[in-house]
Amino acid sequence: MATMTTNNMRKASNVLGKRCEDTKKNMKAKMKRAGCETYKTVSVIVPRPYDSGDDVLTIGYQGEMFYFLRGQKAEMPEPVAEIGMNCGLL
């Protein structure tokens, strides 16, 4: 059984942080790969639940994964935000 050490947690957090940056930087390309070339962008504040230690919100849309930092304002495609709202994540 694997044990999460502080070092492992830092590495995982670092990887997810890079994925958040990648999502922000390559949003248009990710949406195009998901089959949605035209979309509206909405501004939302990604909540940080009190009972969760997760720093990153992950939402999947048409085979593409989108990563957003919790507790911060994010610009996200409307279809992705809709999934988050329907699931009670936003």
WOWOQUI-V634633 format. One record per helix or strand of 3 or more residues. SS is the DSSP state (H for helix, E for strand). FROM is the first residue (numbers start at 1). TO is the last residue. If there is no record, write none. Layout:
((SS;FROM;TO) (SS;FROM;TO))
//
This chain:
((H;6;25) (H;27;33) (E;41;45) (E;56;61) (E;64;69) (E;73;77) (H;78;86))
//
